[in-house]
Amino acid sequence: MWLTTPFELLGCTSERSGYARLRCTAEHLVPQCEGGSDMSDNIVAACAHCNHTRHKRKRPPPPAAYRAEVMRRVQRGSWHQSWVRQRGLLRHGK
């Protein structure tokens, strides 16, 4: 993820190459529209793509289930879309 500019990512050569999806955002585990707070125990760092797609699901998973899904995908090495790997944006096989 990047915070200030996409050029923080190794391999990034253009701001218009889909890197906006990897911008670091604050993800509310319990959405504010469902009563979630801005307290630190309800907020985690997430790339913009993950932050926006989790809550667009018909039935967004609760925080514990989503964490388990993330952990399974990371352990399989399949969390990121193939374009992230193809552009050399992952370090140490993550």
C-alpha positions in Angstrom: 0.0 0.0 0.0 1.0 3.6 -0.4 0.0 6.6 1.7 1.2 9.8 0.0 2.0 9.0 -3.6 1.9 5.8 -5.7 5.6 6.3 -6.3 6.2 4.9 -2.8 5.6 1.5 -4.4 8.6 -0.2 -5.9 8.0 -0.6 -9.6 5.4 2.2 -9.9 6.1 4.4 -13.0 2.8 6.1 -13.4 0.0 7.5 -11.2 -2.6 6.3 -13.8 -1.8 2.6 -13.9 -4.4 1.3 -11.4 -2.2 2.0 -8.4 -5.0 4.1 -6.8 -6.5 0.7 -5.8 -3.5 0.2 -3.5 -3.8 3.5 -1.6 -3.9 3.0 2.1 -7.3 3.7 3.7 -8.9 3.4 7.1 -11.2 0.4 7.1 -14.0 0.4 9.6 -14.5 -3.2 10.7 -18.1 -2.4 11.8 -19.3 0.3 9.3 -20.3 3.6 10.6 -23.7 3.2 9.0 -24.2 0.2 11.3 -23.1 2.0 14.4 -19.3 1.5 14.1 -17.1 4.0 15.8 -13.9 5.9 14.8 -12.1 4.3 17.8 -8.8 2.5 17.0 -10.2 -0.9 17.9 -12.7 -0.6 15.0 -10.2 0.7 12.3 -7.5 -1.2 10.4 -5.4 -0.3 7.4 -6.6 -1.6 4.1 -5.9 -0.9 0.5 -8.7 1.1 -1.2 -9.8 -1.8 -3.3 -10.3 -4.1 -0.3 -12.0 -1.3 1.7 -14.5 -0.6 -1.0 -15.3 -4.1 -2.1 -15.9 -5.6 1.3 -18.9 -3.5 2.0 -20.3 -3.7 -1.5 -21.0 -7.4 -1.1 -24.7 -8.3 -0.7 -23.8 -9.7 2.7 -20.6 -8.1 4.0 -18.9 -10.6 6.3 -18.6 -9.7 10.0 -15.1 -8.6 11.1 -14.0 -12.1 12.4 -15.1 -13.9 9.3 -13.5 -11.3 7.0 -10.2 -11.6 9.0 -10.3 -15.4 8.6 -10.9 -15.0 4.9 -8.0 -12.6 4.6 -5.7 -14.9 6.5 -6.6 -17.9 4.3 -5.9 -16.0 1.1 -2.6 -14.6 2.4 -1.5 -18.1 3.5 -2.3 -19.4 0.0 -0.4 -16.5 -1.5 -3.5 -15.4 -3.4 -4.5 -12.2 -1.7 -3.4 -9.8 -4.4 -4.7 -9.7 -8.0 -2.3 -10.9 -10.6 -1.5 -7.4 -11.9 0.1 -6.5 -8.6 2.5 -9.4 -8.9 3.1 -8.8 -12.6 4.2 -5.2 -11.9 6.6 -6.4 -9.2 4.9 -4.6 -6.3 5.1 -7.5 -3.8 8.1 -8.1 -1.6 9.2 -11.4 -0.2 6.4 -13.3 -1.9 3.6 -11.5 0.0 
